[in-house]
Amino acid sequence: MHGCDKFCSYCVVPYVRGPEVSRPAEKIITQIRKLVNAGAKQVTLLGQTVNSYKYESMGFADLLYEVSKIDGLEWIKFVTCYPRNFDQRIFRAMVDLPKVCKYLHIPAQSGSDRILRAMNRGYTCEQYMEIISQAREIVPDIAIASDFIVGFPGETDDDFQQSAKLIEQAQFKNSYIFKYSPRPGTRADEKLADDIPAEVKKQRNIDLLAVQEKVSEQINKTFIGSTVKVLVEGASKKSHLDNATEKETPQLIGRTSGDYIVVFDGPANLAGQFVDVNITKASALTLFGTITSRRDA
């Protein structure tokens, strides 16, 4: 699907991409079959508000069940979900369907109800946390990521601290954090003064990243000693993070079904394949380990 109907006060998407339009399910399924026949093992269903997908009588949860029937497809991911009118059947699909990855990207944008109103997000922090709690109740091992904007017009130190508190409370695996900048044509640009100094935005960005980094490192360290299934993407572009121990096997990078980044040594021809990796150490951004077996999905 493409477009958006939400009209968040800072966002240009509804103006440049138009209203939400969902593609016919049969066209999505046909496209995925072609990709799988060409060798794809994973697909990502994309939408600005992908959980709002609706085509005729089919909602997004229904689409997940249909896509999961495609032979040869191993993993199904989806981004991005909007935290309003959330269909709990999406979480049930994660439990019922082994192919649907237990990963949820659901932007909060702020932990302050006052700022959320100014952003026109349409939910409160409490309502957002209710969705997170429901997700973890139904899918205990779900991995959840979020987005935040710091320095939104009128954001006080207290508003900012509420965002930091939300990260700690929700225990996000990671968060994408951005400094607010006005977008011409949006309501925020037309009606709200960009009144947070650049140096304050920068410091809040640094501080919120530090809060998330601490949470991420704590979560990642729980993987040490465990073995995870990884889809290998190819050679790591940042080998300085954990240099390969053997010159004949380069450092590879891949991701788990929960979208955790994993770095390990292995032959380059593993790209596009699934392997089991035993995690031996972890940082806030990356899991490091050794291959224990190569496997068919």
N, C-alpha and C positions, 0 to 999 in steps of 0.2 A: 504494500500500500504506500501511498505518498500523500503529502499535504498534511494539514493540521487544522483543527477547529477550535483549539484551546485559547488562542490569542493571549498568551503570557505577555505582560506589558513590555518586556525587554526584547522580544523575539520577532524576527522578520519572516519566519517560515510561512505563516498563513498568508502573508502578502505576496511572497515570491513563488510559492509552490501551490497556493490555492487550498481549498478545503480537502478534508480527508476523502480519499477515493481508494476503495479496496479492489484489488484485481480479482477476477473470477478464479475460484478455487481450481477449476480444471486447467487453467493456463499455468497456474503456479505448479501444479503437480506435473504437468507435461514438461515444463522447463526443468524441474528437479530430476525427472527421469532421464532427460538428455544429459544433464550434468553427471549423474551417476553412471550412465553408460559410457561417458567419456573418462571415468575414473575417479570422480569426486566421492569422498567418503563422508564429508560434512557439508551441510548447508546452513546458512544463517538467514532467517526470515527477517526482513527489514521493514521498519516503519517508524515515522517520527513518534507515533503513538501506537505501536504494533498491537497492543492488547485491545485496541478499539476496532480491530479488523471485523468487518461485517459484510458479507456478501450473500444476498438473499437470506436464507434461514441459517447460514453458517457463521458462527462466531469464531474467535481465534482458537479457543480450546478445541472446537470441532475440527478446525483446520489441522491442528497438531496431530489429532488422531488419524486423519486421512493421510497426511504426509508420512507418518510413521509406518504406514503399510507398504511403502515403496521398498522393494527388495534391493539389497546392495547398499542402501543408505545406512550409515552407522550412527552419526550424531546430528542432532537438530538443535541449533541455537537460535535465539531471537533477541533483537534489540530494536527500539528502546520502549520500555513500558511507562505509561503515565499513571501516577498514583491517585487515580480517581475512578470510581465505578469499576473496581477491579473484580474480575470474574474468578472466583476461587477455583473453578474447574481447571484453570491453567495450572495451579499447583497440583491438583489431582492428576493431571496428565503427566507431570514430572514423576509421579509415583508409579502410575500405571504403565508408562511407556519407557522402556529402557533406552530408547534412542534419544529422548528429549533430555538435554543436559540440564542438570540442576543448578542453573545459573540465572540470576535475575539482575538486570541493570534497570534501576528505578530511581531516577533523579529526584532528590529532595529539594535542592537549590538553596534552602535555608532552614535553620532550626527555629526561627522566630516567626510566630504567627503574624505579627505586625508586618514583617517584611514579605511573608507569603501573600498577604492581602495586597500589598503594594505591587507585587509581581503578578497578581491576578492568577494565582496557581489553582485556586478553587478547593483547597483542602487545608486542614490545620496540621500541626505537627503531631498531635494526638492521633488524628485519622491516618496519617502516614505510618506511624508506628503500629497501628492496628493491622495494616497490611503486612508489615514486616513480621509481626507476631503470628499472624495467620500463616504466612509462608513457612515459618520455622516450625509451627505446630504440625502442619501437614507434611512438610519436607524437612526433617530435622537437619540433614546435611547440606542444605542449600547454601550456595555462595552468593552473596549479595553485594553489588557495587552501586555507587551513587554519584551524583554530580552536585557541586555547590558553586554558587557565585558569591564572592566577597566584595564588599565595597559598594553594594547596591545603594542608590540614593536614600539617604536618611538612616542608613545602618549605624546603630550605636555600638559601643563596646559591648553592651549587654546583649544586643541582638547577635553579635558575632560569637559571644561566648555560648549562646544557645545552640549555634551551629556546631561548635566544638563538642558540646554536650551530646548532641544528637549522634555524632560520629561514634563517640564512646558508648552510647546506649545501644545503638543499632549494630555495632560491631561489623561495619562494612569491610569486605576483603580489600577493597580499594575505593578511592573516590577521585574523580576528575574535578579539580578545583580551578576556577577561573576568576580573574579580576574583572569586575564590571566595566564595560565600555559601551557608550551609547550607540544604538543602531538607528540611523536616520529612518524616519517613517513610523517608528514604534511609539506607543503611547508613553513609555518611560522617557523617551527622548523629547517628546513634545510637551509633557506635563510635569516632569520631575527634574529638578536641578541635579546635575552630576556633582554633588557637594562633598564627596569624600576625597580628600587629597590623595594624589598618586602614591606618595610614600606610605600613607596609611593602608591603602589597598595592597601595596606590595608586602608590607609587614604582616597583614592579616593572611595573605596568601601563604606566606612562609610559615606562619604559626599554625594555620589549619592543616597544611601539609605535614607538619611535624606531629600533630595529633593523630592524623590518619596513619602516618608511618609507624608510630608506636603500636597502634591497633593492628596494623597489617603484619608487623613483625611477630607480635604475639600469636596471631592466627597461623602464620606460616610455620612457626616453630613447632606447632602441634603435628605437623606432617613428618617431622624427623623420625626415622625408623620405620615409616610406613612405605608401602609400595603403591604407586599410582599408575594408572593407564594414561599414556601420553600420545597425542597425534603429533608426529614430528613435522615441523615446518621447514627445517633446513639448517644451514650453518648459522651459528650465532654471529651477529654483527658487532657484538660487544664482548669479544673473547677475553678482554682484560678483566672481566668480572670474575672469572674462574677459569684460568688458562687450562687448555687441554693437557692431560698428563702424558699422552702418547702422541707423537707427531704424526703417526700414520692414521690416526682417527681424530678428525677435527672436533671442535666443540659444537654441539648441535643445540637447537632450541625447539621447544614444543609447548603445547598447552594441554592441560587436563580438561575434562568435561566441565569443571567449574571455572574455567578460564584462568587457572593459575599458571604462571610462566615457569617452565622447568628447563634447566640447562644441564647438559650431560655430554660425555664423550661418546662418539660412535661414528660408524662409516657414513659418508655423505649419501649413499644410496638408500638410506632409511627415510629420506624425505617423502612425506605422503603416507608413511606407514605408522602402525600403532606399535608401541613398545611399552613394556613395564619398566618403571624406574624406581629404584629404592632411594628415598630421600635421605641424604646424609647431613645436610646443613641447609640453613635458610636465612634469607635477609628479608627486609620489608617488601621488596619487589619481586624476589626470585627464589625459587626452590632449586637446590643443586643435588645431583645424585648420580647413580650409576645404573646402567641398563642391567636388568636381571633376566629379561627374556624378550625376544621378538615374537609377536603374536599376530594372528589374524584377529580382526575385530569380532 
